[in-house]
């Protein structure tokens, strides 16, 4: 089953409609569960309109996958840089220079 994503305007409309015609009637009218309605109501009472703002992620699946791959590649690059720095330090201690061409 595909879930509907409600906008802030729609959520506010449903909350105001529920005050006029009742919670159960408004939930039936908009095909909304009462649990969802009461969650919205609680968030609205605690945080105002900011509590009802859409928080789901709009990024596409491909973008998420690319960002995850980018994070992994950055970590690998960072690890390689640390490894090279350690090798340079060891060469400096052993031969007095960090330039491998002078060895």
Number of C-alpha atoms within 10 A of each C-alpha: 3 4 5 8 9 12 12 15 11 12 19 17 12 21 19 14 16 17 10 11 10 12 19 13 13 22 19 11 12 10 10 14 13 14 10 11 19 13 12 19 18 14 16 18 12 11 10 12 15 11 16 21 15 13 7 7 7 7 8 9 9 9 10 12 11 12 12 12 12 12 12 12 12 12 12 12 12 12 12 12 12 12 11 12 13 12 13 16 13 14 16 14 11 10 12 12 15 17 11 10 6 8 9
